[in-house]
Amino acid sequence: MTTRTPFDLPADRAALLSRLLDTMEHDIAPMTAEGVAAGNKVFGAALLRKSDLSLVLAETNNETENPLWHGEMHCLKRFYEQGERPDTRDLIFLSTHEPCSLCLSAITWAGFDNFFYFFSHQDSRDSFSIPHDLKILSEVFGLTDGEYNRSNAYWTSWSIKDEIARLDDAERAALSDRAARLYELYGEFSGTYQSAKDGSAIPLS
């Protein structure tokens, strides 16, 4: 295993976090609205260039096609279907929800040195009624409450909400308002999914 130099947050953390929220709201969320209407879960992901934070690709969950196509997995599938693509070491991985064990492994094997997430595993369980991430980490890997190594030889992960909380008052207030809107929007997505999931062909609905 080659030890990588950890990806560090830029000096202007507020600008990065703002861009990640933009990507969730304007690129991932519209796709997710269509996805949940078709019976898929609320999870999505995107890839951005480290150099200028431009969007490379956004995707959403597509488990009705294949139960492996979690938001992150479907994003990676589409990424590797592209003829020419950036090196993963030059990209930021954004996940709307903290990645499950499947997606954590995929992010690792694809060579990313970072990922950012908005909703935590606990949010997935408590706010979205999808407990499988934490349950699998507990039942299969013996990890209590999802306590995997969030900084390791492969990558470093960041909670967007935690990083917003560390900003100064003015920056934190502006981004917190936007974060609250995303909570409301994804709550609507969750309601759509939960109301229609009975009888779903997804194995872990």
Secondary structure per residue as TSV (DSSP state, phi and psi in degrees):
chain	resnum	aa	ss	phi	psi
A	1	M	-	360.0	131.8
A	2	T	-	-88.6	124.7
A	3	T	-	-77.5	128.1
A	4	R	-	-96.1	154.1
A	5	T	-	-76.5	124.4
A	6	P	-	-59.9	144.3
A	7	F	-	-73.0	126.2
A	8	D	-	-102.0	147.8
A	9	L	-	-64.5	142.4
A	10	P	-	-69.1	164.9
A	11	A	S	-60.0	-40.5
A	12	D	-	-91.3	79.2
A	13	R	H	-65.1	-34.1
A	14	A	H	-61.7	-39.7
A	15	A	H	-65.2	-42.1
A	16	L	H	-63.1	-49.1
A	17	L	H	-62.8	-38.5
A	18	S	H	-61.4	-42.1
A	19	R	H	-66.6	-37.9
A	20	L	H	-64.8	-40.8
A	21	L	H	-65.4	-39.7
A	22	D	H	-56.3	-45.6
A	23	T	H	-64.6	-41.6
A	24	M	I	-61.2	-47.6
A	25	E	I	-70.7	-43.7
A	26	H	I	-100.5	-21.1
A	27	D	I	-111.5	-47.4
A	28	I	I	-82.2	-46.7
A	29	A	H	-58.2	-43.5
A	30	P	H	-60.6	-36.4
A	31	M	H	-68.4	-37.4
A	32	T	H	-67.9	-36.3
A	33	A	H	-57.1	-43.3
A	34	E	H	-69.6	-37.7
A	35	G	H	-64.9	-46.2
A	36	V	H	-69.0	-30.2
A	37	A	H	-63.9	-26.2
A	38	A	T	-92.6	2.5
A	39	G	T	102.3	8.2
A	40	N	-	-91.2	162.7
A	41	K	-	-72.6	177.3
A	42	V	S	-90.5	-0.2
A	43	F	-	-80.1	141.5
A	44	G	E	-145.2	173.6
A	45	A	E	-155.7	163.1
A	46	A	E	-153.0	157.7
A	47	L	E	-119.4	132.5
A	48	L	E	-128.6	149.8
A	49	R	E	-73.8	136.0
A	50	K	T	-64.4	-32.6
A	51	S	T	-66.4	-42.5
A	52	D	T	-137.2	6.7
A	53	L	-	62.2	22.1
A	54	S	-	-75.9	151.0
A	55	L	E	-78.4	132.2
A	56	V	E	-96.4	-44.7
A	57	L	E	-165.0	142.1
A	58	A	E	-128.3	146.2
A	59	E	E	-150.7	172.6
A	60	T	E	-138.7	171.5
A	61	N	-	-58.8	139.2
A	62	N	-	-138.6	46.6
A	63	E	T	-69.6	-18.2
A	64	T	T	-68.9	-22.1
A	65	E	T	-86.2	-42.9
A	66	N	-	-155.4	124.6
A	67	P	T	-63.2	-11.4
A	68	L	T	-83.6	-12.7
A	69	W	-	-83.4	62.9
A	70	H	-	-61.6	168.1
A	71	G	H	-54.4	-46.1
A	72	E	H	-68.4	-41.8
A	73	M	H	-65.8	-40.7
A	74	H	H	-67.2	-36.3
A	75	C	H	-62.8	-45.6
A	76	L	H	-66.4	-38.8
A	77	K	H	-56.6	-50.2
A	78	R	H	-64.9	-37.3
A	79	F	H	-60.2	-45.4
A	80	Y	H	-80.1	-7.5
A	81	E	H	-82.4	-13.1
A	82	Q	S	-72.6	142.6
A	83	G	S	-65.9	-51.9
A	84	E	S	-116.0	136.1
A	85	R	-	-149.2	153.4
A	86	P	-	-68.2	160.9
A	87	D	-	-68.4	137.2
A	88	T	G	-61.6	-23.9
A	89	R	G	-69.2	-13.6
A	90	D	G	-99.4	9.8
A	91	L	E	-121.2	154.9
A	92	I	E	-101.3	133.6
A	93	F	E	-101.5	121.6
A	94	L	E	-112.4	127.2
A	95	S	E	-121.6	132.7
A	96	T	E	-64.2	-36.6
A	97	H	E	-123.1	147.6
A	98	E	-	-53.3	127.5
A	99	P	-	-63.3	143.3
A	100	C	-	-74.6	179.8
A	101	S	H	-63.7	-36.8
A	102	L	H	-60.0	-48.8
A	103	C	H	-74.0	-33.7
A	104	L	H	-57.7	-43.6
A	105	S	H	-66.4	-41.6
A	106	A	H	-64.1	-42.5
A	107	I	H	-59.6	-40.8
A	108	T	H	-65.9	-51.4
A	109	W	H	-64.3	-28.2
A	110	A	T	-77.8	-10.6
A	111	G	T	92.0	15.5
A	112	F	-	-72.5	144.5
A	113	D	S	-105.5	11.4
A	114	N	E	-160.7	158.6
A	115	F	E	-155.5	152.6
A	116	F	E	-120.5	142.1
A	117	Y	E	-137.0	154.0
A	118	F	E	-99.0	-59.1
A	119	F	E	-89.8	139.0
A	120	S	-	-85.1	171.4
A	121	H	H	-57.1	-38.6
A	122	Q	H	-65.9	-37.1
A	123	D	H	-62.0	-43.9
A	124	S	H	-57.5	-41.8
A	125	R	H	-72.8	-48.9
A	126	D	H	-87.8	-38.9
A	127	S	T	-95.2	-25.1
A	128	F	S	-113.7	-0.4
A	129	S	S	55.1	37.7
A	130	I	-	-125.5	91.2
A	131	P	-	-90.0	1.7
A	132	H	H	-65.1	-35.1
A	133	D	H	-58.1	-52.4
A	134	L	H	-68.2	-37.0
A	135	K	H	-66.4	-41.3
A	136	I	H	-65.8	-43.5
A	137	L	H	-60.1	-34.5
A	138	S	H	-77.3	-52.1
A	139	E	H	-70.6	-38.9
A	140	V	T	-91.6	-42.3
A	141	F	T	-106.7	-6.8
A	142	G	-	69.8	26.8
A	143	L	-	-96.1	119.9
A	144	T	G	-76.0	125.1
A	145	D	G	55.3	31.1
A	146	G	G	72.9	26.5
A	147	E	-	-83.7	69.6
A	148	Y	-	-83.0	170.9
A	149	N	-	-79.0	107.8
A	150	R	S	-79.7	-9.8
A	151	S	B	-135.5	120.6
A	152	N	-	-149.3	-171.7
A	153	A	S	-68.4	-16.2
A	154	Y	S	-97.3	-45.2
A	155	W	-	-157.2	166.6
A	156	T	E	-120.6	138.3
A	157	S	E	-114.5	152.3
A	158	W	E	-134.2	136.9
A	159	S	E	-83.6	121.2
A	160	I	H	-61.1	-41.3
A	161	K	H	-62.4	-41.4
A	162	D	H	-65.6	-39.3
A	163	E	H	-69.2	-35.6
A	164	I	H	-61.1	-41.5
A	165	A	H	-63.1	-22.0
A	166	R	T	-88.7	-5.8
A	167	L	S	-74.2	166.0
A	168	D	-	-70.1	170.6
A	169	D	H	-57.9	-46.7
A	170	A	H	-66.4	-46.3
A	171	E	H	-65.1	-41.1
A	172	R	H	-64.2	-41.5
A	173	A	H	-62.8	-43.9
A	174	A	H	-64.6	-44.7
A	175	L	H	-75.9	-29.8
A	176	S	H	-64.3	-37.5
A	177	D	H	-62.5	-42.0
A	178	R	H	-68.7	-38.4
A	179	A	H	-62.1	-39.8
A	180	A	H	-62.8	-37.2
A	181	R	H	-65.8	-36.8
A	182	L	H	-67.3	-37.7
A	183	Y	H	-57.5	-45.5
A	184	E	H	-65.0	-44.6
A	185	L	H	-62.6	-46.8
A	186	Y	H	-71.5	-24.4
A	187	G	H	-64.2	-37.5
A	188	E	H	-66.0	-43.5
A	189	F	H	-58.5	-43.7
A	190	S	H	-62.0	-41.3
A	191	G	H	-60.6	-41.4
A	192	T	H	-62.3	-46.4
A	193	Y	H	-65.1	-48.5
A	194	Q	H	-65.1	-33.7
A	195	S	H	-71.5	-19.0
A	196	A	H	-117.8	2.9
A	197	K	-	-78.8	-17.6
A	198	D	T	-59.4	128.5
A	199	G	T	85.0	4.2
A	200	S	-	-63.6	145.6
A	201	A	S	-82.8	-4.8
A	202	I	-	-68.2	124.6
A	203	P	T	-57.0	-45.1
A	204	L	T	-112.7	78.0
A	205	S	-	-84.6	360.0
